[in-house]
């Protein structure tokens, strides 16, 4: 079944481009430091602000470090943490959302109104508050993003669970006299997972952006890490002399986020049986 | 609008304020093991720590501290800034007014671009124009504000030298100078919303154009323009109100980043300064005011929706 899904995903244009982009990103995360042409931390004062060329393909930064090598090494400190943050947030949100849909009635109302209230705090603001209390650093930033994502994921999971519960095939299963565990696990869960996976994939794009933003604001990854948001922040002072230092990580963040957005949309099309031709 | 519905809305806003206050207070005051150490640093003398604990009431149980804080906050008193020694609430409100100017311009610009873009894409569904607007949307939602801001500064301030890179001038002082410095920040914050809202307008418009009442209007012999503007557009734009209100959350987040980059002394920048200097009262006031702004914006949107859509049934 998953084989079939992958094939359908590959047949959508967005899904194919997204999968290719993210495949490359995964390669960078796994082998980036080995593939990097130079040592990302090697300082070369003669090569400061060297423009892109044969020696440094994407130029050198204010300390003469190779931008391409830093970019390739930095993938590892940017993408996996964003992924982890989203997965944690999805898990926590899915538990709360399913619980709310399962309890129903007044409890559901109370939980959902509280979720709505928490969502009055913009995601970035909530993450900022949490990081300011937990302390700066990559792991704390990821944790903060996970917590900031939880209410939104809870809302999505609940609404999907409720709509699945109202479907005829679930009613039919109930009428057949199936056990509760069978209905939840075999009838409802497979149909809940799809939309939640789509939402999660698109959220990873936000997580990548949020994580880079926190690092950019000085609250996420700390120097001398080559996290992409931090690279942009450090290069800001040299925008005039050497725009390539800032362009490379900025574009890398954008491409990664586009990759997750495309994959999410491709998955949505692949999971939607109406579009099957 | 029936009174019962209004009362329910107001109760929901009050509940939001209560939850947000618990959240903000909990995160800022309770989570760090010792707020006194957080304020004075690791090397503070025990006497100084004891003195500040007594002054801030940190020896009281957490719920009592919360009630004291909430009581004062509801009266508009968030305490004095640890950094400047001034009262926090007025400082934050002045900052908020600058941010609202930025946000207002961004919203107007977003609507002026996103709505026509969405309609255009819907009318040319599947054609080149639709693809182009789709691609713009992808890029728009995938670039964080600090990246967009950086790219815009490199392009329009550094290379072309058309616009100043950073800085803030109050509109009362030098109106033209103030406006020209707002161009890049406004464009930056509106970009992500443009991408998002244009996509929504497109899909709503496509749905509406396939309804029976549009077909009926066409068969009646009305001109295409009249069908589009009088029959389709109002129905397509209604759901967009809700989306725009929800996007105010992104807008506020974007404002934090953009104010920091363009050195605009709005509430976002004040908040970042407060966080970096561990100025607890300022953090609390900034977060509360921002969340309240969002809650109010959503309530207004709900009311506008209810007022405009005569089909709505008040729960």
Contacts between the chains, C-beta under 8 A, distances in Angstrom:
chain1	res1	chain2	res2	distance
A	113	B	12	6.8
A	113	B	15	6.2
A	114	B	15	8.0
A	114	B	19	5.7
A	116	B	12	7.6
A	116	B	16	7.1
A	117	B	15	5.9
A	117	B	16	4.1
A	117	B	18	7.5
A	117	B	19	3.6
A	117	B	20	6.2
A	118	B	19	6.1
A	118	B	20	7.5
A	118	B	23	6.3
A	119	B	249	7.3
A	120	B	16	5.0
A	120	B	19	7.9
A	120	B	20	5.6
A	120	B	249	8.0
A	120	B	291	4.7
A	120	B	292	7.9
A	120	B	294	4.9
A	120	B	295	4.6
A	120	B	298	7.5
A	121	B	20	5.9
A	121	B	23	6.5
A	121	B	24	7.6
A	121	B	287	6.9
A	121	B	290	7.5
A	121	B	291	4.8
A	121	B	294	7.6
A	122	B	249	4.4
A	122	B	250	7.1
A	122	B	252	4.5
A	122	B	253	4.3
A	122	B	290	6.8
A	122	B	291	7.8
A	122	B	294	6.5
A	123	B	249	6.9
A	123	B	253	6.1
A	124	B	252	8.0
A	124	B	253	3.4
A	124	B	254	8.0
A	124	B	256	5.9
A	124	B	257	7.4
A	125	B	252	6.8
A	125	B	253	6.4
A	125	B	256	6.8
A	125	B	271	7.5
A	125	B	287	6.1
A	125	B	290	5.8
A	125	B	291	7.5
A	126	B	23	7.9
A	128	B	256	7.2
A	128	B	271	7.1
A	128	B	272	7.7
A	128	B	275	6.1
A	129	B	24	6.8
A	129	B	27	4.8
A	129	B	28	6.5
A	129	B	275	7.9
A	129	B	283	7.0
A	129	B	287	5.9
A	130	B	27	6.0
A	130	B	31	8.0
A	132	B	28	7.5
A	132	B	275	4.3
A	132	B	278	7.5
A	132	B	283	6.6
A	133	B	27	5.2
A	133	B	28	6.2
A	133	B	31	4.1
A	133	B	32	5.2
A	134	B	31	7.2
A	205	B	141	7.6
A	205	B	142	6.1
A	209	B	142	7.6
A	209	B	143	7.8
A	209	B	144	3.9
A	210	B	144	7.6
A	212	B	144	5.9
A	212	B	146	7.6
A	212	B	147	7.9
A	213	B	144	5.2
A	213	B	145	7.3
A	213	B	146	5.9
A	213	B	257	6.0
A	216	B	144	7.9
A	216	B	146	4.8
A	216	B	257	7.5
A	217	B	257	7.2
A	217	B	260	6.6
A	217	B	272	6.4
A	218	B	276	7.3
A	219	B	275	7.5
A	229	B	144	8.0
A	229	B	146	7.4
A	232	B	146	6.5
A	232	B	147	6.9
A	232	B	150	6.3
A	233	B	146	7.9
A	236	B	150	7.0
A	239	B	150	7.2
A	239	B	153	6.6
A	239	B	154	5.9
A	239	B	158	6.0
A	240	B	158	5.6
A	243	B	154	5.1
A	243	B	158	7.2
A	246	B	150	5.7
A	246	B	154	7.3
A	247	B	151	7.8
A	247	B	154	7.4
A	250	B	147	4.4
A	250	B	150	5.7
A	250	B	151	6.6
A	253	B	143	7.7
A	253	B	144	6.5
A	253	B	147	5.8
A	254	B	139	7.1
A	254	B	142	5.4
A	254	B	143	4.8
A	254	B	147	6.0
A	257	B	141	7.8
A	257	B	142	3.7
A	257	B	143	7.2
A	257	B	144	7.6
A	258	B	138	5.7
A	258	B	139	6.8
A	258	B	142	4.2
A	261	B	138	6.0
A	261	B	141	6.4
A	261	B	142	5.6
A	262	B	138	7.0
